[in-house]
C-alpha cells in the first residue's frame, strides 16, 4: 500500500511519475550484490528475459542496469563491504564500484552471470 500512496502523490504533481523508475537504482544495486538464489534468478530474468540464460542477453537491459547502478553509486554512500578507496585512476565512482563487485574474490551474482 505504501508504494501505491507514494505513486499517487507523485502522479498528483507529475503525470509521468513512476515509483518503479525512482526505485530502479536501488533495485539494480541489490540485483548485483545480493547472493540469494531468488535475486540471482531475478537478475537472469532481467538480463535474458523469461527464458533465462538460454536466451540472448539484452544489451539494452544491461545498459539500463549499469546506468541505474551508477546512479545509485553516485547518489548514495555504498555499503562498507563494497566501498572503493578514492584513487587517481580517473574512473567514475560507478565504474570503480562495478569493477569492485565484478572482481570480488568471494564472487557474487554479477560474476555468476558473466
N, C-alpha and C positions, 0 to 999 in steps of 0.2 A: 504494500500500500504506500509506503514511503516514496518509492520511485514514481508511482502514479501522481502523488501530490506534487513532487518536485517537477515532474514533466508538465503538469498543469500550470504551475507557477511560471515556469519557463515559457510555455506556449502563450501565456497571457501577455507577456511583454515582447515575445519574438515568435511569430507563427512558424518559423523554420527551425525552432529549437528542438534538440533531440538529446535526451539524457544519455542515451546509449553512446552518442558521439562524445559527450563530455566524459564518460567513464572509460572510453576505449584506451586511453594511455595507461590507466591503472591496470586494466584487463591485459593489455599487451605485456606489461612488466610481469604480471602474475603468470601468464602463459609461458613466459621464457625463464622463469625462476622456480616455480613450484614443481616439485618432483613427484607429485601424486599421479597415479595411473589415470585418474579422471581428467586431470589437467593435460597430461600428455596426449590423451585421445582428443581432447578439445582442440589442442594446438594442431594436431594432424588433420582434423576435420576442417579447421580454418584454412590451413595452407593447401590441402589437397582436395577438399570437398568431401562429400558423403562417402565416396569410395575409398577414402584413406590413402595410404602410401602407394597403393597400386595405381592411382590416378596420376595425372600430370600436375606438377607443382604450379600453383598460380603465382606468377611473378607479380601481378597487381596486388594480391593479398600480402605477399612478402614485403612489398614496398610499403603498404599501408601499416602493417605490423611494425616495421622498422621505424617509420615516421612517428607512430604513436609511442613506441618505446623511447625514442629520442625526446619527444615532448615531455613524457613523464620524467625522464632522467634529468632534463634541464630545468624542470619546474619544481621538483620535489627532491629533497635530500634522500639519496639512495640508502638502503639498509647497510649497516656496517659490514656485513658479510661480503657484499659486492662493491664496497667503496673503493674507488680508484684514486690513488695519490695524484696530486697535480703534478704534471710533468711538462717539460718543454717540448713535447712531441708535436704540438700544434694540432693534435687531433681534437675534434669536438668532443664534449663530455659524453654525448650519446654513443659515439663510436668507441670511445675508451671503455665505457660500461659494457657495450655489446661484446667487445673483444674479451673483456674480463670474464663475462659469463660464458662465452663460447669456448674459452680456453681453460676454464676452471678445472683443476686436477680431479676434483670429486665428480665431475660430469654434470649432467643436467638435461633438461628437456630439449634445449637447443642442440646439444651435441647428439642426442638420440635421433633427432630429425635429420641432422646433417649426416 
